[in-house]
């Protein structure tokens, strides 16, 4: 196993004074950023190093050290004086027994990222114990020193963020936010009010939302459901995934994102319109995309509303039995992929003022989002 990997797309740092910021960084937060930028201001360049091992506190929450490295490299992609690397501690003795080997690897990792091997190197840490351990082991040549950061300036810790990321959302680095985002998908057959509900839920919670990519694609291409072929479905699958991902990565992401359908809905349409050979060709893409989506909550609207022909879906699926057949097929796909525990069926009934239950389902959806994701929607207070 490789012990470390470099940030290959950037030149090594030049200069006679190099800062080094290291830590678990699970996740990186604004306190880390402030110290990294301080180190950048006081030196000619900074090497940022994520360190960790299989089963560490980052890995336990789905952020292994390799992923943290990737996120950090993305976070500083436009900073020419900041270079990112990582140390995988799997082949080292566990701390506190691993300090000797870890310190040697730390120094080697820094030096492989800088041009001048004799540059003055300052390590920045917020842990007094780390300062003591490093100073015991760093070569006493005058090249290295350890600076203890003032952690009282920004009183936030990665531990607090891991315990309650939504409450500490403003402190999480934007690249790392995608890992903590709660993802809600609204699904259902044609003309159930999905798009309207998505828009209203998102605006109520002040969250970003995606629109149904199939509508955009089919209207632009002027192609109906029964005319779609394999290459069209590939574009639909990837297009919806990309549309949802854009909202996750949007600066407007406040911890909750709401999607108008996903690949499971597309799969139902593929099963309806494609032959067996074409479906088999698409199956690996469906499997991979659906597993990557990691939805937290699926809101399913049954076909209890009148069908309205908006010129989008094929009218052969407009009758009540066909819409219910689609609904049952959708529920089967959700079950097949193991997401039934994420499903809330929006089956609330309205009163005489709300005969089709639109408002009742809106309130039911808000309750489900708050209960299932923990996102505090002020509307419900």
C-alpha positions as CSV (number, residue, x, y, z in Angstrom):
1,X,0.0,0.0,0.0
2,X,1.2,3.5,-0.8
3,X,2.0,5.5,2.3
4,X,1.4,8.9,0.6
5,X,0.4,10.5,-2.7
6,X,1.2,13.9,-4.0
7,X,-0.8,16.7,-5.5
8,X,0.4,16.0,-9.0
9,X,-1.1,18.8,-11.0
10,X,0.7,21.7,-9.1
11,X,4.3,22.6,-9.2
12,X,6.3,22.0,-6.1
13,X,6.4,25.1,-3.8
14,X,9.2,27.5,-4.2
15,X,10.7,29.7,-1.5
16,X,12.9,29.7,1.5
17,X,10.1,29.6,4.1
18,X,7.5,26.9,4.0
19,X,4.5,26.4,6.4
20,X,3.0,23.0,7.1
21,X,-0.6,22.5,8.3
22,X,-1.5,19.0,9.2
23,X,-4.4,17.2,10.9
24,X,-7.2,14.7,10.5
25,X,-9.3,17.4,8.8
26,X,-12.6,15.4,9.0
27,X,-14.0,17.8,7.9
28,X,-12.0,20.9,7.2
29,X,-13.7,23.9,8.7
30,X,-13.3,27.7,8.8
31,X,-10.9,27.5,11.8
32,X,-8.6,25.3,9.8
33,X,-8.9,27.6,6.8
34,X,-8.0,30.6,8.9
35,X,-4.8,28.9,10.2
36,X,-3.9,27.7,6.7
37,X,-4.2,31.3,5.3
38,X,-2.2,32.6,8.3
39,X,0.6,30.1,7.4
40,X,0.3,31.2,3.8
41,X,0.7,34.9,4.7
42,X,3.8,34.2,6.9
43,X,5.6,31.9,4.5
44,X,6.3,31.5,0.8
45,X,4.0,28.5,0.5
46,X,2.0,26.0,2.6
47,X,1.8,22.2,2.4
48,X,-1.5,21.0,3.8
49,X,-1.5,17.4,4.9
50,X,-4.4,15.2,5.8
51,X,-3.4,12.2,8.0
52,X,-5.4,9.2,8.9
53,X,-6.0,5.4,8.8
54,X,-8.7,2.9,8.1
55,X,-11.2,3.2,10.9
56,X,-10.3,6.6,12.1
57,X,-13.0,9.2,13.1
58,X,-13.2,10.4,9.5
59,X,-13.4,7.0,8.0
60,X,-16.1,6.0,10.4
61,X,-18.4,8.7,8.9
62,X,-17.6,7.9,5.3
63,X,-14.6,10.3,5.0
64,X,-11.5,8.1,4.6
65,X,-8.2,9.9,4.4
66,X,-8.1,9.5,0.6
67,X,-11.4,11.3,0.2
68,X,-10.4,14.0,2.6
69,X,-7.3,14.5,0.4
70,X,-9.4,14.8,-2.7
71,X,-11.7,17.3,-1.1
72,X,-8.8,19.4,0.2
73,X,-7.1,19.4,-3.2
74,X,-10.3,20.6,-4.7
75,X,-10.8,23.2,-2.0
76,X,-7.4,24.8,-2.7
77,X,-7.3,24.2,-6.5
78,X,-7.0,27.9,-7.2
79,X,-4.3,28.6,-4.6
80,X,-0.9,28.4,-6.2
81,X,0.9,28.8,-2.9
82,X,-1.0,26.0,-1.2
83,X,-0.2,22.3,-2.0
84,X,-2.1,19.3,-0.6
85,X,-0.9,15.8,0.3
86,X,-1.8,13.0,2.6
87,X,-0.4,10.4,4.9
88,X,-2.0,7.0,5.1
89,X,-1.1,5.6,8.6
90,X,-2.3,2.0,8.0
91,X,1.2,0.5,7.9
92,X,2.4,2.5,11.0
93,X,2.0,1.7,14.7
94,X,-1.0,3.3,16.2
95,X,-0.5,6.4,18.2
96,X,1.1,7.0,20.7
97,X,3.5,4.3,19.5
98,X,3.8,5.6,15.9
99,X,5.3,9.1,16.5
100,X,8.8,8.2,15.3
101,X,7.7,6.7,12.0
102,X,4.9,9.3,11.5
103,X,7.3,12.2,12.0
104,X,9.8,10.8,9.5
105,X,7.0,10.3,7.0
106,X,5.7,13.9,7.7
107,X,9.1,15.4,6.9
108,X,9.5,13.3,3.8
109,X,6.0,14.3,2.6
110,X,6.8,17.9,3.0
111,X,10.1,17.7,1.3
112,X,8.7,16.0,-1.8
113,X,6.3,19.0,-2.2
114,X,8.9,21.7,-2.1
115,X,11.8,22.9,-4.4
116,X,14.3,24.0,-1.8
117,X,15.3,21.0,0.4
118,X,17.0,23.4,2.8
119,X,14.0,25.8,3.3
120,X,13.0,26.8,6.8
121,X,9.9,24.7,7.7
122,X,7.3,25.7,10.3
123,X,4.7,23.1,11.4
124,X,1.4,24.6,12.7
125,X,-0.7,22.6,15.1
126,X,-3.5,23.4,17.6
127,X,-2.5,20.6,19.9
128,X,0.1,21.3,22.6
129,X,0.9,17.5,22.9
130,X,1.6,17.4,19.2
131,X,4.1,20.3,19.5
132,X,5.9,18.5,22.3
133,X,6.1,15.1,20.4
134,X,7.3,16.7,17.2
135,X,9.9,18.9,18.8
136,X,11.3,15.7,20.4
137,X,11.7,14.0,17.0
138,X,12.4,16.6,14.3
139,X,16.0,16.9,13.3
140,X,17.7,19.5,15.5
141,X,19.4,21.2,12.5
142,X,17.7,24.6,12.9
143,X,15.6,23.9,9.7
144,X,12.4,23.0,11.6
145,X,10.2,24.6,14.2
146,X,6.7,24.0,15.6
147,X,4.2,26.8,16.1
148,X,1.2,26.4,18.4
149,X,-2.0,27.9,16.9
150,X,-4.4,30.0,18.9
151,X,-7.6,28.0,18.8
152,X,-9.6,30.5,20.8
153,X,-10.0,32.8,17.8
154,X,-12.5,30.6,16.1
155,X,-14.2,28.3,18.6
156,X,-15.3,25.5,16.4
157,X,-14.0,21.9,16.2
158,X,-14.5,19.1,13.7
159,X,-15.9,17.0,16.6
160,X,-18.7,19.4,17.1
161,X,-19.4,19.4,13.3
162,X,-19.5,15.6,13.2
163,X,-22.0,15.5,16.0
164,X,-24.3,18.1,14.4
165,X,-23.3,19.2,10.9
166,X,-26.5,21.1,10.2
167,X,-26.2,23.2,13.3
168,X,-22.6,24.0,12.4
169,X,-23.2,24.3,8.7
170,X,-21.7,27.8,8.3
171,X,-18.4,26.5,9.7
172,X,-17.9,23.7,7.2
173,X,-15.7,24.2,4.2
174,X,-17.9,24.4,1.1
175,X,-16.3,21.4,-0.7
176,X,-16.8,19.2,2.4
177,X,-20.4,20.3,2.7
178,X,-21.5,17.8,0.0
179,X,-20.7,15.0,2.4
180,X,-23.1,16.3,5.1
181,X,-25.9,17.4,2.8
182,X,-29.3,15.9,3.4
183,X,-30.7,14.8,0.0
184,X,-34.5,14.5,-0.6
185,X,-36.0,13.2,-3.8
186,X,-39.6,13.6,-4.8
187,X,-41.0,10.8,-7.1
188,X,-44.2,9.8,-8.6
189,X,-46.0,9.1,-11.8
190,X,-47.0,11.8,-14.3
191,X,-49.1,14.7,-13.2
192,X,-49.0,14.2,-9.5
193,X,-47.7,17.7,-8.7
194,X,-44.0,16.7,-8.2
195,X,-42.4,19.7,-9.7
196,X,-44.7,22.2,-7.9
197,X,-44.1,20.4,-4.6
198,X,-40.3,20.3,-5.1
199,X,-40.3,24.0,-5.8
200,X,-42.4,24.9,-2.8
201,X,-40.6,22.7,-0.4
202,X,-37.3,24.1,-1.4
203,X,-38.4,27.7,-1.1
204,X,-40.0,27.0,2.2
205,X,-36.7,25.7,3.6
206,X,-34.7,28.2,1.5
207,X,-32.9,25.3,-0.1
208,X,-31.6,24.6,-3.6
209,X,-33.6,22.3,-5.9
210,X,-33.2,20.5,-9.2
211,X,-35.7,20.2,-12.0
212,X,-36.6,17.1,-13.9
213,X,-33.9,16.8,-16.6
214,X,-36.0,14.5,-18.8
215,X,-38.5,17.3,-19.4
216,X,-35.7,19.6,-20.5
217,X,-34.0,17.0,-22.7
218,X,-37.1,15.6,-24.4
219,X,-38.5,19.1,-25.1
220,X,-35.2,20.3,-26.5
221,X,-34.8,17.1,-28.6
222,X,-38.5,17.0,-29.5
223,X,-38.6,13.3,-28.7
224,X,-41.4,11.4,-26.9
225,X,-41.1,8.5,-24.4
226,X,-41.6,5.8,-26.9
227,X,-38.9,7.2,-29.2
228,X,-36.1,7.2,-26.6
229,X,-33.3,4.8,-27.3
230,X,-30.4,3.6,-25.2
231,X,-28.2,6.7,-25.9
232,X,-31.1,8.9,-24.8
233,X,-31.4,7.1,-21.5
234,X,-27.7,7.4,-20.9
235,X,-28.0,11.1,-21.2
236,X,-31.1,11.2,-19.0
237,X,-29.4,9.2,-16.3
238,X,-26.3,11.3,-16.3
239,X,-28.2,14.6,-16.9
240,X,-30.4,14.1,-13.8
241,X,-27.4,13.1,-11.7
242,X,-25.5,16.1,-12.8
243,X,-28.5,18.4,-12.2
244,X,-28.8,17.0,-8.7
245,X,-25.0,17.3,-8.1
246,X,-25.0,20.9,-9.1
247,X,-27.5,21.7,-6.3
248,X,-25.4,19.8,-3.8
249,X,-22.3,21.8,-4.8
250,X,-24.2,25.1,-5.1
251,X,-23.2,28.0,-2.8
252,X,-27.0,28.1,-1.9
253,X,-26.8,24.7,-0.3
254,X,-27.8,25.2,3.3
255,X,-27.6,21.5,4.3
256,X,-30.8,20.4,2.5
257,X,-31.2,19.8,-1.2
258,X,-34.4,18.7,-2.9
259,X,-34.5,16.8,-6.3
260,X,-37.2,16.4,-8.8
261,X,-36.8,12.6,-9.6
262,X,-33.6,10.6,-9.9
263,X,-32.3,7.5,-11.7
264,X,-34.8,5.2,-10.1
265,X,-37.6,7.0,-11.9
266,X,-35.7,6.9,-15.1
267,X,-35.3,3.2,-14.7
268,X,-39.1,2.7,-14.5
269,X,-39.5,4.4,-17.8
270,X,-36.7,2.4,-19.3
271,X,-38.4,-0.8,-18.2
272,X,-41.6,0.4,-19.7
273,X,-40.3,1.3,-23.2
274,X,-37.1,-0.6,-23.9
275,X,-36.6,-4.2,-24.9
276,X,-34.7,-6.7,-22.7
277,X,-31.4,-6.3,-24.5
278,X,-31.4,-2.5,-24.2
279,X,-32.4,-2.7,-20.5
280,X,-29.5,-5.1,-19.9
281,X,-27.1,-2.6,-21.5
282,X,-28.3,0.1,-19.2
283,X,-28.4,-1.9,-16.0
284,X,-24.7,-1.3,-14.9
285,X,-25.2,2.4,-15.3
286,X,-28.4,2.4,-13.3
287,X,-26.8,0.3,-10.6
288,X,-23.8,2.6,-10.3
289,X,-25.7,5.9,-10.4
290,X,-28.4,4.8,-7.9
291,X,-25.7,3.6,-5.5
292,X,-23.9,6.9,-5.8
293,X,-26.9,9.1,-5.1
294,X,-27.1,8.2,-1.4
295,X,-30.6,9.6,-0.9
296,X,-31.7,10.4,2.6
297,X,-35.4,10.7,2.1
298,X,-37.7,9.6,-0.8
299,X,-41.1,11.3,-1.0
300,X,-43.4,9.3,-3.2
301,X,-46.7,10.9,-4.4
302,X,-49.3,8.3,-5.5
303,X,-51.4,9.0,-8.5
304,X,-54.4,10.4,-6.6
305,X,-54.7,13.6,-8.6
306,X,-56.4,14.2,-12.0
307,X,-54.2,13.8,-15.0
308,X,-53.3,17.0,-16.7
309,X,-51.9,16.8,-20.2
310,X,-49.0,19.2,-20.3
311,X,-47.7,17.8,-23.6
312,X,-44.7,16.1,-21.9
313,X,-45.5,12.5,-21.1
314,X,-47.0,10.1,-23.6
315,X,-50.8,10.1,-23.3
316,X,-50.8,6.3,-23.4
317,X,-49.8,6.4,-19.8
318,X,-52.5,8.9,-18.8
319,X,-55.3,6.6,-17.7
320,X,-55.7,5.8,-14.0
321,X,-54.7,2.1,-14.3
322,X,-51.5,3.0,-16.2
323,X,-50.5,5.6,-13.6
324,X,-51.0,3.1,-10.8
325,X,-49.0,0.5,-12.7
326,X,-46.2,3.1,-12.9
327,X,-46.5,3.8,-9.2
328,X,-46.3,0.1,-8.3
329,X,-43.3,-0.4,-10.6
330,X,-41.6,2.6,-9.0
331,X,-42.1,1.1,-5.5
332,X,-40.7,-2.2,-6.7
333,X,-37.6,-0.5,-8.1
334,X,-37.1,1.4,-4.8
335,X,-37.5,-1.9,-2.9
336,X,-35.1,-3.7,-5.3
337,X,-32.4,-1.1,-4.6
338,X,-32.9,-1.3,-0.8
339,X,-34.3,2.2,-0.2
340,X,-37.7,1.3,1.2
341,X,-36.6,2.5,4.7
342,X,-36.1,6.0,3.1
343,X,-39.6,6.2,1.7
344,X,-42.5,8.4,3.0
345,X,-45.7,7.9,1.0
346,X,-47.4,11.3,0.7
347,X,-50.9,10.1,1.1
348,X,-52.4,12.8,3.3
349,X,-56.0,13.7,2.5
350,X,-57.3,17.2,2.1
351,X,-60.6,18.7,3.3
352,X,-63.3,20.4,1.3
353,X,-61.0,23.4,0.7
354,X,-58.2,21.1,-0.5
355,X,-60.1,18.3,-2.4
356,X,-57.0,16.8,-4.1
357,X,-54.8,17.1,-1.0
358,X,-52.1,19.3,-2.5
359,X,-51.7,21.4,0.7
360,X,-52.1,18.4,2.9
361,X,-49.3,16.6,1.2
362,X,-47.1,19.8,1.3
363,X,-47.5,19.8,5.1
364,X,-46.9,16.1,5.3
365,X,-43.7,16.5,3.3
366,X,-42.4,19.3,5.5
367,X,-43.1,17.1,8.6
368,X,-41.2,14.2,6.9
369,X,-38.2,16.3,6.0
370,X,-37.8,17.6,9.5
371,X,-38.4,14.3,11.2
372,X,-36.2,12.2,8.8
373,X,-33.3,14.6,8.1
374,X,-33.2,16.7,11.3
375,X,-33.2,19.8,9.2
376,X,-35.0,22.5,11.1
377,X,-37.7,24.1,8.9
378,X,-38.7,27.3,10.6
379,X,-42.1,27.1,9.0
380,X,-43.0,24.3,11.5
381,X,-42.1,26.1,14.7
